[in-house]
Amino acid sequence: MIFYLNLFLYFLKNFEENLKRRIELALFFQEELKKLGFEVQKSENHVFCYFSALTPQNLNRDKFVRELRKYGIFATRIWKDPIILNPQVQKEYNLNLKEFPNTIEVAKRIVNFPLQNFYTKKDIEKMITVIKQCFFR
């Protein structure tokens, strides 16, 4: 029990420092992604539990994510198959897809990039290098 308490106190002690570093890295990551045509969320007071961005419109998101994984970057796709594109859901809830253009667009482009407490600026720079390689294939 004492081990767990010490572990908890260690993480609590470094919580604010880790949070500040995580926010700084996320903001740096955002700026680098924007240079490549990604769209990012405004981030005032955001703690970045995960890091999401929209791929450029001309990029195949699913292929891009698979390419990143080949280089050890395990990005994920939120809404790979959005529920509103399911014909049964459309029928049951009488959905008109023309009423949800942003949902469909975002569902096709959103990517979660990894962002861990132990990452450094150098780690983010390496990821940006790999992203550029995958982006310009």
Sequence and secondary structure as in RCSB ss.txt:
>XXXX:A:sequence
MIFYLNLFLYFLKNFEENLKRRIELALFFQEELKKLGFEVQKSENHVFCYFSALTPQNLNRDKFVRELRKYGIFA
TRIWKDPIILNPQVQKEYNLNLKEFPNTIEVAKRIVNFPLQNFYTKKDIEKMITVIKQCFFR
>XXXX:A:secstr
 HHHHHHHHHHHHTHHHHHHHHHHHHHHHHHHHHHTT EE   TT   SSEEEE  TTS HHHHHHHHHHTT   
B TTSS GGG HHHHHHTT  GGG HHHHHHHHHEEEE   TT  HHHHHHHHHHHHHHHT 
